Amino acid sequence: MHLYSRPCQRPQKHTQPDLSRSIPPTLVLHSIIDTYFRHVHNQPYSYFQESSFRQRLENNSLPDCLILAILSSAVRFSNHEYFAGKKKEASEKYARDSWLSVLAEHFTVEENLNVHVVQTVNLLAVVDYTAGRVSSGWLKIGLAARISQDLHLMSEPDRWLSHIEQEERRRTFWSSYLIDKLISCGRSRPVVIHDEDCNVQLPCDEQTFNISQWKKTNTLDQLLNWNMEIAETPSPFALVILMASIFGRCTRYVHQNRKEDEIPPWDTKSEYAAINSSLLLLESYSNVSGLRISDIVQGRSPPSEAIDQQQVGHFIFAHTLFHLCHCLLNHPFLVRMRLKAFGTKAPVSFSARSLQSSCAHAKQLIDLLREATESGCLIESSFYAYCIAVAGGIHSLACHFEEQNVATQESDSVHYFQQSMDALESLADLWVHAANMFDRIREFHSMSHRFANLLDPSCLAEELDSFSQEVLWSMIDYRILGSDPHKKPLTDKSATSNMATMWALESNTLSPPNPRFDGASPDIFSALTPTMRLNEVEYLLNCSPGANGIV
């Protein structure tokens, strides 16, 4: 059973959509708007108050570029007969028309940039990035961030604006901030918006927003300050922004800071320790320790009513980012790279705890999303694919390293790896980049037994060749993970030949297991099994010299 099973839909009568029209017929348009607010709004980006948006739509006061961008974003989730068999084509056309409208009506006209342009470009950036047009999406995100800064959205809006307009400006800025942080999870991908430049207060709760009221909330700087007294629990969207800030710091530590650390990560003054400390803020603010997701979901939705996806979406996303941060901070490959500089001085107990933490949070991430799905939550955001892929890569490494008490019994990590693959396969129905991640993780799994000793804290001194390093970097780089694996596979012919030579020389693969994880915790990992040698043969047999990768 897939982690994410989409609700069954009755077959729709097939009608060819008239894609020559920029905007679909009114009834179709309203259907897509309904779809947008169910599947896209607050998942996790938030730009509009729904009732106000619908009124402006009826009054024809929204620009075409924004309507087209919303159509492009939401049509993938639609079951309307108008788009039967043409959803991908429709999404591409609406995105193209929207962008042309931005260029013609806003970029070539003096003083015609406004908050709707930021919203439009943000929406189009996600469409492009997840469709594999990474450079286009990356540039659009930077453009939206610069326009938001030019409009001073990082500061409090003018008080003469209505409460709805003020909050929509805040949410548009914070959505730009959020996209900027998420999409920068990779090498050579610096953020545009920096925390110290964000002076606007954080988003209010949904109830206050929906009744068009104003509420004083904290700033991001205040929320990040342990010494600041917080009178009221931050809204779920504010928690997402808090986690995005910490996630940005985490990715900068992982991807951008490639220089050797002078302060070891086990030192309380290190950046590693500081990020771990900041992550505890979510536990402090969310007040859900020990509760099951099903209880939390029920507590945030009215009794005897369907789940309010807009209410719970941000909450689930914030906690997913929490586990993702721990997966990246303690990723077996990154722990090896980070501790290499300290040689024999690196405590085995520190690496053991880090490796255990990465495996534990990878499992908790998958458990969280599975339980949320089983509770009726929609887990459809494009960024969930990256979260699942990172966790899946860790599970793949653990699959080849975890002790099996009974030869015929499936290991715990095998179970979690399969759940990760099922989840990606389900998201692949919606997102092209999720399908690419599925293929890349599957390809990685066919060779990950070679890297299984990354989970052995006693092997820190072992060197990784440059090819192995690039393969492992690709498992945590958002841009590479989501790119087309056929255009840039993990291996090529020469690499495959080199791997075959290296595997032939690895005579110690079947040696007796070494002790793992010193300390009170039970031994949860063992050495490689004979099954791994079969994986090597299978991999080589499946490599096609003419296909430049996996068949």
Secondary structure, 3 states (H helix, E strand, C coil): CCCCCCCCCCCCCCCCCCCCCCCCCHHHHHHHHHHHHHHCCCCCCCCCCHHHHHHHHHCCCCCHHHHHHHHHHHHHHCCCHHHCCCHHHHHHHHHHHHHHHHHHHHHCCCCCCCHHHHHHHHHHHHHHHHCCCHHHHHHHHHHHHHHHHHCCCCCCCCCCCCHHHHHHHHHHHHHHHHHHHHHCCCCCCCCCCCHHHCCCCCCCCHHHHHCCCCCCCCCHHHHCCCCCCCCCCCCHHHHHHHHHHHHHHHHHHHHHCCCCCCCCCCCCCCHHHHHHHHHHHHHHHHCCCCCCHHHHHHHCCCCCCCCCHHHHHHHHHHHHHHHHHHHHHCCHHHHHHHHHHHHHHCCHHHHHHHHHHHHHHHHHHHHHHHHHHHCCCCCCCCHHHHHHHHHHHHHHHHHCCECCCCCCCCCHHHHHHHHHHHHHHHHCCCCHHHHHHHHHHHHHHCCHHHHHHHHCHHHCCCCCCHHHHHHHHHCCCHHHHHCCCCCCCCCCHHHHHHHHHHHHHCCCCCCCCCCCCCCCCCCCECCCCHHHHHHHHHHHHCEECCCCEEC
